[in-house]
């Protein structure tokens, strides 16, 4: 189920590919925006879905777990994201597992990954994501 999604992820210029039932969609926004919008507006699309993603940090993993995703492939995944998905009974495969997701300039941790650092449960992480995205929306 996941290999065709990985092929699409690598063949097209997208950040994420999600297959739900008989529909495959590609996404291009940075960070967790696409997953967050799906979880908020179309939660049924994530239920029992397969996901191939370029980068999966703890926040993305929490949204996938909350949404009921069953299978995830990541080119790069953080250790905390892989652990969270495994605890949620999600089948996880990846190209590379790293201690944390780096920011876009590779000078430190991704701000959202850092913000989620001490949140343990997917619900706690969701609160962090919601606040993080709300603050970011107000600053633009």
C-alpha positions as CSV (number, residue, x, y, z in Angstrom):
1,X,0.0,0.0,0.0
2,X,2.8,2.5,0.9
3,X,5.3,2.0,-2.0
4,X,3.1,3.7,-4.7
5,X,2.8,6.7,-2.3
6,X,6.6,6.8,-1.8
7,X,7.0,6.7,-5.6
8,X,4.7,9.7,-6.0
9,X,6.4,11.6,-3.2
10,X,9.8,11.2,-4.9
11,X,8.5,11.7,-8.5
12,X,6.6,14.9,-7.9
13,X,7.4,18.1,-6.1
14,X,5.3,17.6,-3.1
15,X,5.9,17.4,0.7
16,X,3.3,14.7,1.5
17,X,1.1,12.1,-0.2
18,X,-1.9,10.6,1.5
19,X,-4.1,7.7,0.3
20,X,-7.5,7.2,1.9
21,X,-9.8,4.5,0.5
22,X,-9.7,5.0,-3.3
23,X,-8.3,8.5,-3.3
24,X,-4.7,9.7,-3.4
25,X,-3.9,13.4,-2.7
26,X,-0.6,15.3,-2.8
27,X,0.2,18.2,-0.6
28,X,2.8,21.0,-0.9
29,X,2.6,23.3,2.1
30,X,5.5,23.5,4.5
31,X,5.5,22.1,8.0
32,X,2.3,20.6,9.4
33,X,-0.2,23.0,7.8
34,X,-1.7,20.5,5.4
35,X,-2.1,17.8,8.0
36,X,-3.6,20.3,10.5
37,X,-6.1,21.6,7.9
38,X,-7.1,18.0,7.0
39,X,-7.5,17.0,10.6
40,X,-9.6,20.1,11.3
41,X,-11.7,20.1,8.2
42,X,-11.7,16.5,6.8
43,X,-10.8,14.2,9.6
44,X,-12.5,11.2,7.8
45,X,-9.8,11.4,5.1
46,X,-7.1,10.6,7.6
47,X,-8.9,7.7,9.1
48,X,-7.2,4.4,8.1
49,X,-5.0,6.3,5.6
50,X,-1.5,5.7,4.4
51,X,1.0,8.6,4.4
52,X,4.3,9.2,2.6
53,X,6.0,12.4,3.8
54,X,9.4,14.0,3.3
55,X,9.8,15.0,7.0
56,X,7.9,13.8,10.0
57,X,8.4,15.5,13.4
58,X,6.6,15.0,16.6
59,X,3.8,17.5,15.6
60,X,3.1,15.8,12.3
61,X,3.2,12.4,14.0
62,X,0.6,13.6,16.6
63,X,-1.8,14.8,13.9
64,X,-1.4,11.5,12.1
65,X,-2.1,9.5,15.3
66,X,-5.1,11.6,16.2
67,X,-6.4,11.3,12.7
68,X,-6.2,7.5,12.7
69,X,-3.6,7.0,10.1
70,X,-2.5,3.4,9.9
71,X,0.7,3.5,7.9
72,X,3.5,6.1,7.6
73,X,6.6,6.4,5.5
74,X,9.0,9.3,6.1
75,X,12.2,10.2,4.2
76,X,13.3,11.7,7.6
77,X,11.6,11.1,10.9
78,X,12.6,12.3,14.4
79,X,13.0,9.7,17.1
80,X,10.2,11.2,19.2
81,X,7.9,11.1,16.1
82,X,8.7,7.4,15.4
83,X,8.1,6.5,19.0
84,X,4.7,8.4,19.2
85,X,3.5,6.6,16.0
86,X,4.6,3.2,17.2
87,X,2.7,3.8,20.5
88,X,-0.4,4.7,18.5
89,X,0.0,1.3,16.7
90,X,0.9,3.0,13.4
91,X,3.1,1.0,11.0
92,X,6.2,3.2,10.5
93,X,9.0,3.0,7.9
94,X,11.6,5.6,7.0
95,X,14.7,6.5,5.2
96,X,16.5,8.1,8.1
97,X,15.7,8.6,11.8
98,X,17.3,11.6,13.4
99,X,17.3,12.9,17.1
100,X,15.2,15.9,16.1
101,X,13.9,17.7,13.0
102,X,16.1,20.7,12.0
103,X,14.9,24.2,11.1
104,X,14.9,25.3,7.5
105,X,18.4,26.9,7.9
106,X,19.8,23.8,9.6
107,X,21.0,25.9,12.5
108,X,19.0,24.2,15.2
109,X,15.7,22.4,15.9
110,X,12.5,23.1,14.0
111,X,10.6,25.6,16.1
112,X,7.5,23.4,16.2
113,X,9.5,20.3,17.1
114,X,11.1,22.3,19.9
115,X,7.7,23.6,21.1
116,X,6.4,20.0,21.3
117,X,9.5,18.8,23.1
118,X,7.9,18.4,26.6
119,X,4.4,17.5,25.4
120,X,3.9,13.7,25.8
121,X,0.4,12.8,24.5
122,X,-0.9,13.5,21.0
123,X,-3.7,15.6,22.6
124,X,-1.1,17.8,24.4
125,X,0.9,18.1,21.2
126,X,-2.3,19.2,19.4
127,X,-2.7,22.1,21.8
128,X,0.9,23.2,21.2
129,X,0.3,23.0,17.4
130,X,-2.9,25.0,17.5
131,X,-1.3,27.7,19.6
132,X,1.9,27.7,17.4
133,X,-0.1,28.1,14.2
134,X,-2.4,30.8,15.7
135,X,0.7,32.8,16.8
136,X,2.3,32.4,13.4
137,X,-0.9,33.5,11.6
138,X,-1.0,36.7,13.7
139,X,2.6,37.5,13.0
140,X,2.2,37.4,9.2
